[in-house]
């Protein structure tokens, strides 16, 4: 076996230009594999972070309440959702304490959500009211870091709104505005702060106020409409949701269930990446198989002489398999190293004015172990065809030619 390995090295070193070109071609395919993998993984990480950074990871909501209709004929029986009273979570303090005791939970935020209108003169704008504890306004979305006018302090009973909504109504911090809730309650509330998060729906639609201010507006003296939970790892949302669902008589929803489009897009992107990676592996196998087939034809006389001295067919075949493994090993290491450096260069070179990378590439997610393993295995498989062709060569015929 060691002698077969030495012969394989000699064959490769005998024509260094061809061997160098072959290793370079395989390394190029490995670079493509690494780049595509790092790009797809990086884009998935970027989209996930962008999404999970602006939402809660697990939501607790009241169970769905229905009003049964009695009917003698089952064909006319129905269970429509009751909308007479606002659904709420009573005893939410115990739910918060129970949720805070779970692993991976970093914030539990009780909320009072509702709809309403901001009225200023003849201008009327619909809003989504979000009542939270003043100390937890940044627990889900870092609103304080987005403030461009005033402050995010809700303890004084004011309202924090988005910049687009403020522009539509001509509002500034300190200016009072009439708030009319969907329960028909009206109140003159001052604007405490104005934020710009860069999200159209948030900047134009959402208004934050304290729980104490939201209670009379939403007609909820005791309960809350939902509880938002933030985790240290968004990927653990299903695990935490299952634990809460088993413990609480509430509707528990992980963030993935509310973002099906993102999950489907990431899955489609991952499938596309697999196809590209497969094509890169096929290119590697074809290039190695064709080169070693050419080598077996060029060395027919040498193979015939070895066979005439009693060298077995398995030895001849192993020489070509070793060549494929050597090429795959060297090319995969070279390609993986260059691919990593290329990804790192693109991330460091192309940056936005704020310092963030323009290309969502994750250099550490290039699948280096996978590509090295697949390249070596693929090279060995690609060498089997020329190895079998060389092993079946008739020594007499080869010497004569």
KEKE-3310 file (N, C-alpha, C; in steps of 0.2 Angstrom, whole numbers, plus 5000, padded with zeros to 4 digits):
npx = (5004:5010:5019:5011:5006:5018:5021:5009:5011:5023:5018:5010:5019:5027:5021:5020:5013:5001:4996:4996:4987:4975:4973:4971:4959:4950:4951:4946:4932:4929:4931:4920:4910:4912:4910:4897:4890:4894:4888:4874:4871:4875:4866:4854:4856:4857:4844:4836:4841:4837:4823:4820:4825:4816:4804:4794:4799:4791:4774:4761:4744:4726:4715:4706:4689:4673:4656:4643:4630:4614:4605:4592:4595:4609:4615:4614:4621:4633:4649:4653:4666:4666:4665:4660:4666:4682:4696:4706:4720:4719:4726:4739:4751:4755:4758:4768:4778:4780:4784:4796:4804:4809:4821:4832:4824:4824:4817:4800:4786:4771:4757:4746:4736:4728:4717:4715:4713:4722:4719:4720:4715:4708:4714:4715:4722:4724:4730:4740:4739:4750:4752:4763:4774:4783:4796:4800:4800:4810:4812:4808:4809:4821:4817:4821:4834:4830:4825:4821:4817:4812:4809:4809:4802:4788:4782:4776:4763:4762:4763:4772:4777:4779:4790:4785:4771:4771:4775:4764:4754:4759:4766:4775:4787:4780:4769:4751:4739:4723:4718:4708:4701:4697:4687:4679:4683:4690:4705:4715:4732:4749:4763:4776:4788:4797:4801:4812:4812:4815:4807:4792:4779:4780:4785:4774:4763:4762:4760:4766:4762:4760:4755:4746:4741:4735:4725:4712:4709:4708:4698:4701:4703:4710:4716:4728:4731:4740:4756:4772:4787:4804:4819:4836:4841:4834:4831:4827:4814:4803:4805:4803:4790:4783:4785:4778:4765:4762:4760:4752:4735:4734:4735:4749:4762:4775:4788:4791:4780:4772:4779:4779:4782:4795:4802:4799:4805:4818:4820:4818:4829:4839:4838:4841:4854:4860:4858:4867:4879:4879:4881:4894:4902:4900:4906:4919:4921:4920:4931:4942:4940:4941:4955:4962:4959:4965:4978:4979:4978:4990:5000:5000:5010:5019:5010:5008:5020:5022:5012:5016:5027:5021:5013:4998:4981:4974:4983:4987:4975:4974:4984:4979:4967:4973:4979:4968:4963:4974:4974:4961:4963:4973:4968:4956:4960:4967:4957:4948:4955:4958:4944:4939:4947:4943:4930:4931:4938:4929:4919:4925:4930:4919:4909:4895:4891:4889:4897:4892:4892:4891:4888:4879:4888:4894:4909:4913:4904:4906:4905:4917:4923:4914:4915:4928:4928:4918:4925:4936:4931:4923:4933:4940:4930:4928:4940:4939:4933:4944:4954:4949:4949:4962:4967:4961:4968:4977:4992:5001:4996:4997:5011:5015:5009)
npy = (4994:5006:5007:5009:5021:5029:5027:5033:5047:5049:5048:5059:5070:5069:5075:5090:5102:5098:5092:5103:5112:5104:5102:5116:5118:5110:5116:5128:5125:5121:5133:5140:5132:5135:5149:5150:5143:5150:5162:5159:5154:5165:5175:5169:5170:5184:5188:5181:5187:5201:5199:5193:5202:5213:5208:5199:5183:5172:5172:5174:5172:5175:5160:5155:5160:5155:5156:5145:5140:5134:5121:5112:5105:5098:5103:5117:5121:5131:5139:5153:5166:5174:5192:5201:5205:5210:5200:5194:5191:5186:5186:5188:5191:5179:5171:5178:5177:5163:5161:5168:5160:5150:5142:5151:5162:5179:5191:5195:5202:5210:5215:5227:5228:5237:5246:5262:5280:5294:5311:5327:5342:5343:5332:5314:5299:5282:5271:5258:5254:5251:5245:5245:5241:5255:5253:5242:5246:5244:5231:5222:5228:5240:5254:5266:5268:5273:5285:5301:5313:5321:5309:5292:5290:5284:5285:5297:5297:5299:5298:5288:5289:5285:5292:5294:5294:5305:5315:5315:5320:5332:5333:5336:5332:5335:5341:5341:5328:5322:5306:5293:5278:5261:5258:5268:5278:5293:5304:5317:5317:5320:5321:5311:5306:5304:5292:5284:5270:5264:5255:5254:5250:5251:5264:5272:5267:5262:5266:5269:5267:5269:5255:5259:5270:5264:5256:5261:5266:5255:5248:5238:5234:5226:5214:5209:5210:5202:5193:5195:5187:5186:5178:5172:5165:5164:5152:5143:5144:5136:5126:5132:5136:5124:5120:5130:5129:5116:5120:5131:5137:5144:5152:5148:5154:5152:5162:5158:5153:5164:5169:5163:5165:5169:5158:5149:5155:5154:5140:5137:5144:5137:5125:5129:5132:5119:5113:5120:5117:5103:5103:5109:5098:5088:5094:5093:5079:5076:5082:5077:5063:5063:5068:5058:5047:5051:5050:5037:5032:5037:5031:5018:5009:5008:5003:4991:4985:4984:4975:4964:4960:4954:4962:4965:4968:4975:4983:4991:4998:5004:5013:5023:5027:5032:5043:5051:5053:5061:5072:5077:5080:5089:5099:5102:5107:5119:5126:5128:5136:5147:5151:5154:5165:5174:5176:5183:5194:5200:5203:5212:5222:5227:5238:5246:5264:5265:5255:5242:5226:5225:5214:5200:5189:5175:5171:5161:5151:5143:5129:5121:5108:5100:5102:5098:5085:5080:5083:5075:5062:5062:5064:5052:5043:5047:5043:5029:5025:5027:5020:5006:5005:5005:4994:4984:4983:4974:4967:4962:4967:4981:4982:4980:4990)
npz = (5000:5004:4994:4983:4985:4984:4971:4965:4969:4962:4949:4948:4950:4939:4929:4932:4928:4922:4934:4943:4936:4937:4951:4954:4946:4953:4966:4963:4961:4974:4980:4975:4981:4995:4995:4991:5001:5012:5009:5008:5021:5028:5023:5028:5042:5043:5039:5049:5061:5058:5058:5070:5079:5080:5085:5097:5103:5108:5110:5121:5122:5126:5127:5113:5113:5112:5107:5109:5098:5100:5092:5085:5073:5067:5056:5056:5066:5075:5079:5082:5085:5100:5101:5110:5122:5126:5124:5137:5148:5163:5180:5176:5182:5189:5178:5172:5181:5181:5168:5168:5175:5166:5156:5145:5144:5143:5144:5149:5144:5149:5139:5133:5120:5107:5096:5088:5086:5081:5083:5076:5074:5058:5054:5054:5060:5059:5072:5080:5096:5109:5125:5138:5152:5158:5161:5153:5140:5130:5130:5120:5107:5104:5107:5113:5108:5096:5097:5091:5095:5110:5123:5128:5139:5148:5160:5164:5158:5144:5126:5114:5098:5080:5068:5055:5057:5066:5057:5048:5055:5060:5072:5087:5100:5116:5112:5114:5109:5103:5108:5103:5107:5102:5109:5111:5120:5124:5125:5130:5126:5129:5118:5121:5116:5100:5088:5076:5068:5056:5050:5041:5045:5058:5061:5056:5061:5074:5092:5108:5125:5143:5153:5163:5158:5147:5151:5155:5142:5135:5141:5151:5166:5174:5168:5154:5137:5130:5132:5129:5125:5126:5120:5124:5113:5098:5091:5100:5102:5099:5108:5121:5119:5119:5132:5139:5134:5139:5152:5154:5152:5140:5123:5115:5105:5094:5086:5073:5068:5065:5055:5043:5029:5029:5034:5024:5013:5017:5017:5004:4998:5004:4998:4985:4987:4990:4977:4969:4976:4974:4960:4960:4966:4956:4945:4950:4951:4938:4932:4938:4935:4921:4919:4925:4917:4905:4910:4912:4899:4893:4900:4897:4892:4903:4913:4907:4908:4922:4925:4918:4926:4936:4944:4953:4948:4957:4964:4953:4951:4964:4964:4955:4962:4973:4968:4965:4978:4983:4975:4978:4992:4993:4984:4991:5003:4999:4992:5002:5011:5003:4999:5012:5015:5004:5007:5020:5015:5007:5016:5025:5016:5008:5015:5023:5026:5040:5045:5044:5035:5017:5010:5015:5021:5029:5035:5043:5042:5031:5028:5029:5034:5028:5014:5012:5016:5007:4995:4995:4996:4984:4975:4976:4972:4959:4954:4952:4940:4930:4937:4936:4922:4920:4927:4920:4909:4896:4898:4887:4876:4879:4880:4867:4860)
capx = (5000:5014:5023:5006:5006:5024:5020:5004:5015:5028:5014:5007:5025:5030:5018:5018:5009:4994:4993:4994:4980:4970:4972:4968:4952:4946:4951:4941:4925:4929:4930:4913:4906:4913:4907:4889:4888:4894:4883:4867:4871:4875:4859:4849:4857:4855:4836:4833:4842:4833:4816:4819:4827:4811:4798:4794:4800:4785:4768:4755:4737:4720:4713:4700:4683:4667:4649:4640:4623:4610:4601:4590:4598:4616:4618:4614:4625:4639:4652:4657:4670:4663:4668:4657:4671:4689:4699:4711:4723:4718:4731:4745:4757:4758:4760:4775:4783:4781:4788:4803:4808:4811:4828:4833:4820:4827:4812:4793:4783:4764:4755:4739:4736:4722:4717:4713:4714:4725:4715:4723:4711:4704:4718:4714:4727:4723:4736:4740:4741:4754:4753:4769:4777:4788:4803:4801:4798:4815:4813:4807:4812:4825:4814:4825:4839:4828:4821:4824:4814:4809:4812:4805:4799:4781:4779:4772:4757:4762:4763:4778:4775:4784:4792:4781:4765:4772:4775:4758:4750:4763:4767:4782:4787:4777:4762:4746:4735:4717:4718:4702:4702:4692:4681:4675:4686:4694:4709:4720:4738:4755:4768:4782:4794:4796:4806:4812:4815:4817:4802:4787:4773:4781:4785:4768:4757:4762:4761:4767:4760:4761:4750:4742:4737:4731:4719:4705:4707:4706:4693:4704:4705:4714:4720:4732:4729:4745:4762:4778:4793:4811:4824:4843:4842:4827:4830:4824:4807:4798:4806:4800:4783:4780:4785:4773:4759:4760:4759:4747:4729:4734:4737:4756:4764:4782:4789:4791:4773:4769:4783:4779:4785:4802:4804:4798:4810:4825:4820:4819:4836:4844:4838:4845:4861:4861:4859:4874:4884:4880:4885:4901:4904:4900:4912:4925:4922:4921:4938:4947:4940:4944:4962:4965:4958:4970:4984:4979:4980:4997:5004:4998:5016:5021:5006:5009:5027:5021:5008:5020:5031:5017:5009:4991:4976:4972:4989:4986:4969:4975:4988:4975:4963:4977:4980:4962:4963:4979:4972:4956:4965:4977:4964:4951:4963:4969:4951:4944:4958:4956:4937:4938:4950:4939:4924:4933:4940:4923:4915:4929:4931:4913:4905:4891:4894:4888:4901:4890:4894:4886:4886:4878:4892:4897:4915:4914:4899:4907:4905:4924:4924:4909:4917:4934:4926:4915:4930:4941:4927:4921:4939:4941:4925:4930:4946:4937:4933:4950:4957:4946:4951:4969:4967:4959:4973:4981:5000:5004:4994:5000:5018:5015:5007)
capy = (5000:5012:5008:5011:5028:5032:5027:5039:5053:5050:5050:5066:5074:5068:5081:5095:5107:5095:5091:5109:5114:5099:5104:5123:5118:5107:5121:5133:5122:5121:5140:5141:5129:5138:5155:5150:5141:5156:5168:5157:5154:5172:5178:5166:5173:5191:5189:5179:5192:5207:5198:5192:5208:5217:5205:5194:5176:5168:5176:5171:5175:5171:5155:5157:5160:5154:5156:5140:5141:5128:5120:5105:5102:5099:5107:5124:5122:5135:5141:5159:5169:5180:5198:5206:5207:5210:5194:5196:5186:5187:5183:5188:5191:5173:5169:5181:5174:5156:5161:5170:5154:5145:5143:5154:5168:5185:5196:5194:5209:5210:5220:5229:5230:5239:5250:5269:5285:5301:5317:5333:5346:5339:5326:5308:5294:5276:5268:5252:5255:5246:5247:5241:5244:5260:5250:5237:5248:5242:5224:5218:5233:5245:5260:5272:5270:5276:5292:5307:5319:5319:5304:5286:5289:5283:5286:5303:5296:5302:5294:5288:5288:5285:5298:5295:5296:5312:5320:5315:5325:5338:5333:5336:5331:5340:5343:5336:5326:5318:5299:5290:5271:5258:5257:5274:5282:5299:5307:5322:5315:5323:5317:5311:5305:5302:5287:5282:5263:5262:5250:5258:5249:5253:5271:5275:5264:5260:5271:5266:5271:5264:5250:5262:5274:5260:5252:5264:5267:5248:5245:5233:5237:5221:5210:5211:5206:5197:5193:5194:5184:5187:5173:5173:5161:5163:5146:5139:5147:5130:5122:5136:5136:5118:5120:5134:5126:5111:5122:5136:5136:5150:5151:5149:5155:5154:5168:5155:5152:5170:5172:5157:5167:5169:5151:5146:5158:5151:5133:5138:5147:5132:5120:5131:5131:5112:5111:5123:5113:5097:5105:5110:5092:5085:5097:5091:5072:5075:5085:5072:5057:5064:5069:5052:5043:5053:5048:5029:5031:5039:5026:5011:5005:5007:4999:4984:4982:4982:4969:4958:4958:4951:4967:4964:4973:4979:4987:4996:5002:5008:5019:5029:5029:5036:5050:5055:5056:5066:5078:5080:5082:5096:5104:5104:5112:5125:5129:5130:5142:5153:5153:5158:5172:5178:5178:5187:5200:5203:5206:5218:5227:5231:5240:5252:5270:5263:5250:5235:5223:5226:5207:5196:5183:5173:5167:5155:5146:5140:5122:5118:5101:5096:5102:5094:5078:5078:5083:5069:5056:5063:5062:5044:5039:5049:5039:5022:5023:5026:5014:5000:5005:5004:4988:4979:4983:4968:4969:4960:4972:4987:4983:4980:4997)
capz = (5000:5004:4988:4978:4987:4981:4963:4964:4970:4956:4943:4949:4950:4933:4924:4937:4925:4922:4941:4945:4933:4940:4958:4953:4944:4959:4971:4961:4963:4981:4982:4974:4986:5001:4994:4990:5007:5017:5007:5010:5028:5031:5022:5033:5049:5043:5039:5055:5066:5057:5060:5078:5083:5080:5087:5102:5101:5110:5112:5125:5121:5129:5123:5109:5116:5107:5109:5105:5096:5101:5086:5084:5067:5067:5050:5057:5072:5073:5085:5080:5090:5103:5101:5114:5127:5124:5127:5141:5152:5170:5184:5172:5186:5190:5171:5171:5186:5179:5162:5169:5178:5161:5153:5139:5144:5146:5146:5149:5144:5148:5135:5132:5113:5104:5090:5090:5081:5084:5080:5077:5070:5053:5052:5058:5058:5063:5076:5084:5103:5113:5132:5141:5158:5156:5162:5148:5133:5126:5131:5114:5102:5107:5105:5116:5104:5090:5098:5088:5098:5116:5126:5128:5146:5148:5166:5165:5155:5137:5120:5110:5091:5075:5065:5049:5060:5068:5051:5045:5059:5062:5079:5090:5107:5120:5109:5115:5104:5105:5107:5103:5107:5098:5114:5112:5125:5122:5130:5127:5128:5126:5114:5125:5111:5093:5086:5069:5068:5049:5048:5039:5049:5065:5061:5054:5064:5081:5097:5114:5131:5148:5155:5167:5153:5142:5154:5154:5135:5132:5146:5154:5173:5178:5164:5149:5131:5128:5135:5124:5128:5122:5122:5122:5107:5095:5089:5106:5103:5099:5114:5126:5118:5121:5139:5141:5132:5144:5159:5154:5148:5135:5117:5114:5098:5092:5081:5067:5066:5063:5050:5038:5023:5030:5035:5017:5009:5019:5015:4996:4998:5006:4993:4979:4988:4989:4970:4967:4979:4970:4953:4961:4967:4950:4941:4953:4949:4931:4930:4941:4931:4914:4919:4927:4912:4901:4912:4911:4892:4892:4904:4895:4892:4910:4916:4904:4911:4929:4925:4916:4931:4941:4949:4953:4946:4963:4965:4948:4953:4970:4962:4952:4967:4978:4964:4966:4985:4984:4972:4982:4998:4992:4981:4995:5008:4996:4990:5008:5013:4998:5000:5018:5014:5000:5011:5024:5012:5005:5022:5027:5011:5006:5021:5023:5030:5047:5047:5043:5029:5012:5008:5021:5021:5036:5033:5047:5040:5024:5027:5027:5035:5024:5008:5012:5016:5000:4989:4995:4994:4977:4971:4976:4968:4952:4951:4952:4933:4927:4940:4933:4915:4920:4930:4915:4903:4895:4898:4881:4871:4881:4878:4859:4857)
cpx = (5004:5018:5018:5006:5012:5023:5015:5007:5019:5024:5012:5013:5028:5027:5015:5013:5002:4991:4992:4988:4974:4968:4969:4961:4948:4946:4946:4934:4924:4928:4923:4908:4906:4909:4899:4887:4888:4889:4876:4866:4871:4869:4854:4850:4855:4847:4833:4835:4838:4826:4816:4821:4821:4804:4799:4795:4795:4780:4763:4749:4732:4718:4707:4693:4677:4661:4645:4632:4620:4606:4599:4593:4605:4619:4618:4618:4631:4643:4656:4661:4666:4667:4665:4662:4678:4692:4705:4714:4723:4723:4737:4751:4760:4761:4767:4780:4785:4785:4795:4807:4811:4818:4827:4828:4824:4823:4805:4789:4775:4762:4748:4738:4729:4723:4714:4714:4717:4721:4718:4720:4707:4708:4717:4718:4725:4730:4734:4743:4745:4756:4758:4771:4783:4795:4805:4800:4804:4816:4812:4810:4815:4823:4818:4831:4837:4825:4825:4822:4810:4813:4807:4802:4792:4778:4775:4765:4757:4762:4770:4776:4780:4785:4787:4774:4765:4772:4768:4753:4753:4764:4774:4782:4785:4771:4757:4742:4729:4718:4711:4703:4696:4686:4677:4678:4691:4698:4714:4727:4744:4759:4774:4789:4792:4802:4806:4816:4817:4812:4795:4781:4774:4782:4779:4762:4756:4763:4761:4765:4760:4755:4744:4737:4733:4725:4713:4703:4705:4700:4695:4707:4710:4719:4725:4730:4734:4751:4767:4784:4799:4816:4831:4845:4835:4826:4827:4817:4802:4799:4802:4793:4780:4780:4779:4766:4757:4758:4754:4741:4729:4736:4745:4759:4771:4783:4789:4784:4770:4773:4784:4783:4793:4805:4804:4804:4817:4826:4822:4826:4841:4844:4841:4852:4864:4862:4866:4880:4885:4883:4892:4905:4905:4905:4919:4927:4923:4928:4943:4947:4943:4952:4965:4964:4963:4977:4985:4981:4987:5002:5003:5004:5019:5017:5007:5015:5026:5017:5012:5025:5027:5013:5002:4987:4974:4977:4988:4981:4970:4979:4984:4970:4967:4978:4974:4961:4968:4977:4966:4958:4968:4972:4958:4954:4965:4962:4948:4948:4957:4949:4936:4941:4946:4933:4926:4935:4934:4919:4919:4930:4925:4909:4901:4894:4893:4893:4899:4891:4889:4883:4885:4881:4894:4903:4916:4909:4900:4907:4912:4925:4920:4912:4924:4933:4923:4920:4934:4937:4925:4927:4941:4936:4926:4935:4945:4937:4939:4955:4955:4949:4958:4971:4966:4963:4977:4988:5003:5002:4997:5007:5019:5014:5013)
cpy = (5006:5013:5011:5019:5032:5033:5033:5045:5054:5051:5057:5071:5074:5073:5086:5100:5105:5095:5098:5112:5110:5101:5111:5122:5115:5112:5126:5131:5122:5128:5142:5138:5133:5145:5155:5148:5147:5161:5166:5157:5161:5176:5176:5169:5180:5192:5187:5184:5199:5206:5197:5198:5213:5214:5201:5187:5171:5173:5171:5175:5171:5166:5158:5155:5159:5154:5151:5142:5134:5127:5113:5101:5104:5103:5114:5126:5126:5137:5148:5162:5174:5186:5203:5209:5206:5204:5196:5190:5189:5183:5183:5188:5184:5170:5172:5178:5167:5156:5164:5165:5149:5147:5146:5161:5173:5191:5193:5200:5208:5216:5221:5232:5232:5243:5257:5274:5291:5306:5323:5338:5342:5333:5320:5303:5288:5274:5262:5254:5249:5248:5243:5245:5249:5257:5245:5239:5246:5234:5220:5222:5238:5252:5266:5273:5273:5283:5297:5314:5318:5313:5298:5285:5289:5284:5292:5302:5298:5296:5294:5286:5288:5291:5299:5297:5304:5317:5321:5320:5331:5338:5333:5334:5336:5342:5338:5334:5322:5311:5296:5282:5268:5256:5263:5279:5287:5302:5311:5320:5318:5318:5317:5311:5303:5298:5286:5275:5261:5257:5254:5257:5251:5261:5275:5273:5263:5266:5267:5270:5266:5260:5254:5267:5270:5257:5255:5265:5260:5245:5239:5235:5232:5217:5213:5207:5201:5197:5191:5192:5184:5182:5175:5170:5160:5156:5141:5141:5141:5126:5125:5136:5130:5117:5124:5132:5120:5114:5127:5135:5142:5147:5153:5149:5156:5159:5165:5154:5158:5173:5166:5159:5167:5162:5147:5148:5155:5144:5133:5140:5141:5126:5122:5131:5124:5110:5114:5119:5106:5098:5105:5103:5088:5087:5094:5084:5072:5077:5080:5065:5058:5065:5062:5047:5045:5050:5040:5028:5032:5034:5019:5006:5003:5002:4992:4981:4980:4976:4963:4956:4955:4956:4966:4970:4978:4984:4993:5001:5006:5014:5025:5031:5034:5043:5054:5058:5061:5072:5081:5083:5089:5101:5107:5109:5119:5129:5132:5136:5148:5156:5157:5165:5177:5180:5184:5194:5204:5207:5212:5224:5231:5232:5246:5258:5269:5258:5243:5233:5224:5219:5203:5189:5181:5168:5161:5149:5143:5133:5119:5111:5097:5096:5098:5087:5076:5078:5077:5063:5056:5061:5055:5041:5041:5045:5032:5020:5022:5021:5007:4999:5003:4997:4982:4979:4977:4970:4967:4966:4979:4988:4983:4987:5002)
cpz = (5000:4997:4982:4979:4984:4974:4961:4964:4964:4949:4943:4948:4943:4928:4929:4934:4925:4929:4944:4943:4936:4947:4958:4951:4950:4964:4969:4962:4970:4984:4981:4979:4993:5001:4995:4997:5012:5015:5009:5017:5031:5029:5027:5040:5049:5043:5046:5060:5065:5059:5067:5082:5084:5083:5094:5100:5103:5112:5116:5125:5125:5124:5119:5112:5111:5110:5105:5104:5097:5095:5086:5078:5067:5061:5051:5063:5071:5080:5083:5086:5093:5103:5105:5119:5124:5128:5131:5145:5159:5175:5180:5176:5187:5183:5170:5175:5183:5172:5163:5172:5173:5158:5146:5139:5147:5147:5145:5150:5143:5144:5135:5125:5111:5098:5092:5084:5085:5080:5081:5072:5065:5052:5057:5056:5062:5066:5079:5091:5106:5120:5135:5147:5155:5157:5157:5141:5128:5126:5124:5108:5106:5105:5108:5111:5097:5091:5095:5090:5104:5119:5126:5135:5146:5155:5168:5161:5148:5132:5116:5103:5086:5071:5059:5052:5062:5062:5048:5048:5061:5069:5081:5097:5111:5118:5111:5109:5106:5103:5108:5102:5103:5103:5115:5117:5122:5127:5127:5130:5125:5123:5118:5121:5104:5091:5078:5069:5061:5046:5047:5043:5056:5066:5060:5058:5071:5086:5104:5120:5137:5150:5159:5163:5148:5145:5153:5146:5132:5136:5148:5161:5176:5173:5158:5143:5128:5132:5130:5128:5124:5125:5121:5115:5104:5092:5094:5107:5103:5106:5120:5125:5120:5128:5142:5140:5136:5151:5160:5150:5143:5128:5116:5107:5097:5087:5074:5064:5063:5057:5045:5032:5024:5030:5028:5013:5011:5017:5007:4995:4999:5001:4986:4980:4988:4982:4967:4970:4976:4963:4954:4962:4960:4945:4944:4951:4942:4929:4932:4936:4924:4914:4921:4921:4906:4903:4911:4904:4890:4895:4903:4895:4899:4914:4914:4907:4918:4929:4923:4921:4937:4946:4948:4950:4951:4965:4960:4949:4959:4968:4959:4958:4972:4974:4965:4973:4986:4981:4976:4988:4997:4989:4986:5001:5005:4994:4996:5011:5009:4999:5007:5018:5010:5004:5016:5021:5010:5010:5025:5022:5009:5012:5020:5027:5037:5049:5046:5036:5024:5010:5014:5021:5028:5035:5037:5046:5033:5023:5025:5028:5030:5017:5007:5012:5009:4994:4989:4993:4987:4973:4970:4972:4960:4949:4950:4944:4929:4930:4937:4926:4915:4922:4925:4909:4902:4894:4891:4876:4872:4879:4870:4857:4859)
residu = (UNK:UNK:UNK:UNK:UNK:UNK:UNK:UNK:UNK:UNK:UNK:UNK:UNK:UNK:UNK:UNK:UNK:UNK:UNK:UNK:UNK:UNK:UNK:UNK:UNK:UNK:UNK:UNK:UNK:UNK:UNK:UNK:UNK:UNK:UNK:UNK:UNK:UNK:UNK:UNK:UNK:UNK:UNK:UNK:UNK:UNK:UNK:UNK:UNK:UNK:UNK:UNK:UNK:UNK:UNK:UNK:UNK:UNK:UNK:UNK:UNK:UNK:UNK:UNK:UNK:UNK:UNK:UNK:UNK:UNK:UNK:UNK:UNK:UNK:UNK:UNK:UNK:UNK:UNK:UNK:UNK:UNK:UNK:UNK:UNK:UNK:UNK:UNK:UNK:UNK:UNK:UNK:UNK:UNK:UNK:UNK:UNK:UNK:UNK:UNK:UNK:UNK:UNK:UNK:UNK:UNK:UNK:UNK:UNK:UNK:UNK:UNK:UNK:UNK:UNK:UNK:UNK:UNK:UNK:UNK:UNK:UNK:UNK:UNK:UNK:UNK:UNK:UNK:UNK:UNK:UNK:UNK:UNK:UNK:UNK:UNK:UNK:UNK:UNK:UNK:UNK:UNK:UNK:UNK:UNK:UNK:UNK:UNK:UNK:UNK:UNK:UNK:UNK:UNK:UNK:UNK:UNK:UNK:UNK:UNK:UNK:UNK:UNK:UNK:UNK:UNK:UNK:UNK:UNK:UNK:UNK:UNK:UNK:UNK:UNK:UNK:UNK:UNK:UNK:UNK:UNK:UNK:UNK:UNK:UNK:UNK:UNK:UNK:UNK:UNK:UNK:UNK:UNK:UNK:UNK:UNK:UNK:UNK:UNK:UNK:UNK:UNK:UNK:UNK:UNK:UNK:UNK:UNK:UNK:UNK:UNK:UNK:UNK:UNK:UNK:UNK:UNK:UNK:UNK:UNK:UNK:UNK:UNK:UNK:UNK:UNK:UNK:UNK:UNK:UNK:UNK:UNK:UNK:UNK:UNK:UNK:UNK:UNK:UNK:UNK:UNK:UNK:UNK:UNK:UNK:UNK:UNK:UNK:UNK:UNK:UNK:UNK:UNK:UNK:UNK:UNK:UNK:UNK:UNK:UNK:UNK:UNK:UNK:UNK:UNK:UNK:UNK:UNK:UNK:UNK:UNK:UNK:UNK:UNK:UNK:UNK:UNK:UNK:UNK:UNK:UNK:UNK:UNK:UNK:UNK:UNK:UNK:UNK:UNK:UNK:UNK:UNK:UNK:UNK:UNK:UNK:UNK:UNK:UNK:UNK:UNK:UNK:UNK:UNK:UNK:UNK:UNK:UNK:UNK:UNK:UNK:UNK:UNK:UNK:UNK:UNK:UNK:UNK:UNK:UNK:UNK:UNK:UNK:UNK:UNK:UNK:UNK:UNK:UNK:UNK:UNK:UNK:UNK:UNK:UNK:UNK:UNK:UNK:UNK:UNK:UNK:UNK:UNK:UNK:UNK:UNK:UNK:UNK:UNK:UNK:UNK:UNK:UNK:UNK:UNK:UNK:UNK:UNK:UNK:UNK:UNK:UNK:UNK:UNK:UNK:UNK:UNK:UNK:UNK:UNK:UNK:UNK:UNK:UNK:UNK:UNK:UNK:UNK:UNK:UNK:UNK:UNK:UNK:UNK:UNK:UNK:UNK:UNK:UNK:UNK:UNK:UNK:UNK:UNK:UNK:UNK:UNK:UNK:UNK:UNK:UNK)
# end
